[in-house]
């Protein structure tokens, strides 16, 4: 069936996407979210259909996205879940530790009847029609089913949970990784198409009270005047301040000795100009250098691996301090 014909036959709230299992994304897909904690560990008025198959998928985290979805200070991650089960109805058990958006698509003919999602931090489900029930139980929302996440091993809890929710054990576990893409069910044919709802984008799950994560958060802070790029003059000012504050030692010089001096970096370095919150995700290659001038308060949040040179205390905090 051609994509255009299929789309015409479907509700206006459904979109059809060409299948690309190596790089599939649903960046414009809708989001259906059950944010509150379930009152009990079970679906309301849910009856498992005949022939139901239960699949589990997840990992510690998916691929990083440039925002937060909660106040944990952790950068959100995302999994794109592609489901192919045209011959049997499907229930999904999904789980990650980190705050995660689960973006779900399925082949035509696949019938997803229920989704259970869990984790330590906030979990949110995208791409499902609003009629499909979602049970969201995490440590974040103090869910009645507790909190857990899916891995390649140590899944002893999965079958008891699946029997409680769906009356049968899990058929197959699909471990994920930081690519954030998991294919679930039967192999996908070359002409497979993915269907997903199209009401709200996953980016709408972003916690508006938290800055964008990583370099995206830095770029926004520069644009709005909270930061400016640091120069060699800022680094030299730190060196001068540290030298001036160091007590003079009454010791003779040593022949051949080289005096050590602080050498802060100006690579990916920024001066904080006003009250500021560190973006989440400033780890590894996203770590930067911050200079805090006198009179400017220390930022709130977590600097990650970044170096923070504070002219107020003349101290540097962070693994990148020099």
N, C-alpha and C positions, 0 to 999 in steps of 0.2 A: 504494500500500500504506500502510495506517495505521501510525503509529509503534509503537503497542502491539503489533500483529501482528508487525511486523518484529522488534521486540525479543524477542518470545517465540520466534522462530525461530532466534535467534542464541545463541552461547555466552554463558555468564554473565559472561565477561570482556569482553564487548563492550557498549557503550552506544550508543544512537542519539539524535542531537540534531537538532532542527529547524534547518533551514538559514537563517541570517541573514547574508548576505554583506557587509552593511555593518558589522556589529559582532560577527561570530562569534568565540567564545572557547571554549577547552577547559580552563577553569580547574580542572575536576575530573577531567581526563583522566589516563590512566596514563602512565608514563614508562618507556621501554626505553632503556637507556644503554649504549653501548660506551665505557667510560672509558679502557681501555688502548690503547696504540699498536698498529696492525696490524703483524705481522711482515713483510709484503710489501705492495706496492701492488696489491691485488686481493682479490676475494671468494673465500673458500674454497668449493670445490665448487659454484660458481654457474654455471648454464648459462642464457643468455638465451633466454627463450621466443619462439616465433614471433610476429611482429607487435609486438615490444616498442617502446614509445615512451619516449624519454628527455627529461625536463623538468629545467631548471635554474632555481633561484630563490634570491634573497637580496639582501643590501645590506651596507653598512658596519655597520649596527646596526638592530635592531627597536625596539619600544616598551620603555621602561624598566620593569623590575619591581623591587620593593623588597627585593632581596637580592643576594648575590654567589654565584657557583657555583665560584669558584676564588680563589686568593690573589693575583690580579693587582692588587687594589685597585680594579678597574673594576666599576661596577654592571652587573649582568646585564641583557640585553635578551631579548625573546621575539618569535618569529614564529609566527603561526597560519597553517598551510598547508592550504588546502582543495583537494582533488584530485578532478576529475571526468573520468574516462576509462572509461566503461562498455564500450567496444568494443575497447580495446587494453590489454594489461598495461603497467604504468608502472614505470620506475626514476627516482629523483630524485637530482639533484646539488644540494646546498644549501651555502651558504657565507656567513659574516659575519665581520667583523674582530673585533668585540667579543665577550666571552663571551655565548653565546646558547643559549637553550632553543628547540628547534624542535618545536612542538606540531602534530601532523599529524592531519587528519581526511579522510575520503573518502566519496564517494557510494556507495550500495549498487550493486554490480555492478562497481565500480572495483577492480582488483587491483594493489596496489603490491607489487612483487616484490623490490626492493632499494633501499637509501638510502645514498648517499655524502654525508658531511658534513665540512666543512672550515672553517678560519678561523685567525686568529692565536691568540686566547685559547681557552679551553675551549669546546667545543661539545657539546651533549647533545640527544638525540632523545626526544620524548615522544609517546605516543598510538599507537605501533605494537604489533601483536601480536608476541610474543617470537619467533615463527617467521620473521619477516621479517629478513633479514640487514642489518646496519648496519656500514658501514666508516667509521671516524672517524679522520681524519688532519689534525692541526693542528700549528702550531708548539708549542702547549702540550704535546702528548703526543709530540712528535718523530716524527710519523707518516711512514710510508714513502712516502706520496704527496706529501709536502710540505704547504704551507699556501697557501690562496688563499681569495678570497671572490668572490661573484657580483655584478656590477654591470650597468648598462645598456650599458656599453661596456668596452673593454679585456679582452675575454673570449677572447683568442686561445688560452688554455690549455684551454678547455672541450672542444672537439671532440677533440683528441688524448687528453685524459683519458677522455672518454666512450668513445672507440674502444678504449682500453686496458681499461676496466672492463666495457663492455657490448657491444663489437664494432660500434658505430655512433655517428654524431655526435649531438649534441643537437638535438632537434626544435624546441624553443622555449625562450627565456630569459624569465623573469618577474621583472623588477626589483622590489624591495620598497622601503619607506620606513619612517619612524619610527612609522607607524600600526601596524606589525607584522602586517599582514594581507595575504596573497597568495592569489589564486585561480589555480589551475593547471588547464590542460586545456580541455575544452569548456565553453561557457556553461552556467550553472546554471539549471535550470528553476524555476518558481515553487514547485513542490512537492518540490524536492530535499531530501534528508535527508543529514546527515553522520554517519558512523560513526567511532568511535574506541575504542581499548581503555581499560579503566578500572581498572587495577591500582594505580598509584602516581601521586600528584599531582606536577605540575612543582615545587611548592614543596619537595618532598622532595629536590630537587637542590641546594637551598641549602647552602652551605658553613657548617656549624654553628660553625666557628671564627671566622667573620667576622661582624661586626654587620650587622643589617638596613641597607639603604641609604637615603640621603636622610632626609627628615623622619621616616620610620618608625623609623630607627635612633636619631634624636634622642629620639623619644618613649619608646622602650624604655629609653634611658639615664636619662631623667628618672624613669621608673617604678622603676628598680632603684637609684636613689640615686647614680648616677655624675655626674649633672648636676642643676642647679636653674635655674629661670628667673632671669635677671639683673634687677636693679632699677636705678633712677636712682642709688641709693647706691653701687652697684658702679661705675657709670660715673664718678661724682664721685670715688670713691676712686682711680681711674686718673688722673683729671685732677690731683688733689692730689699723687699720687706723682710724676707727670711734672714738675709745677711745682717741687716740692721738690728734685728731682734735677737740675734745670737750673742750670748755673752763672750767677751774677748777672753781668751785663755792665756794665762801668763806662762807660756811655754816657748822654748826656743824652736826655731824652724829646723826642719830635718832635710838634709841634702837629698835631692832627687825626688822628694815627696811632691805629689800633685794635690793641691787643695780640691776637695770635692764640693760641688755646688749643686743645688737643686736644678733640675732641668725639665720643667713642665712642658708638655706638648701643646702645639697649636694645631695639630692635625685633628680634624673633627672636634674642635674645641669651641666653646660658647661661653659668653659672659651673661650671667643672669641679671636682668635689669629690674625685676620686680617680683612680687610673690608668684610662686611657680610650683607646679606639681610635676615630679619626675614622671615621664611616660613609663608604662610597663614595658618589659622586654628589652631593657638596655643591657643585654648580655652578649658575650662573644663579639661578633662583628658589628653589633649594634651599639656597643659601648662607646662613649664619647668622653670628653673632658669638659668640666664645668669650672668656671671662676665665679666666686661669689664676692662682689665688692663690699667694702665697709658700708654698713647701714642697710644692706639688703638682707632679708631673712633667709635662712636656709630653706631650701624647698622641702615640701612634704613628699611622702611616697618613698619608693625604693630606687636608689640609683643603679642597682644591678652591679655590673662590673666597671661602671664609669668611675673616673677620678673626680673628686670634688675639692677644689682648692678654695678654702674659706679665708678671706682676708680679715674677717672678724676675729677668728681664733688663731689664725696663722697655722692651721692644721690642714692636712690633706687626708681625706678618707677615700679608700677604695683600692682595689688591686692594681690599678694603673698609675698610682702615685709614683712620682720619680723624685 
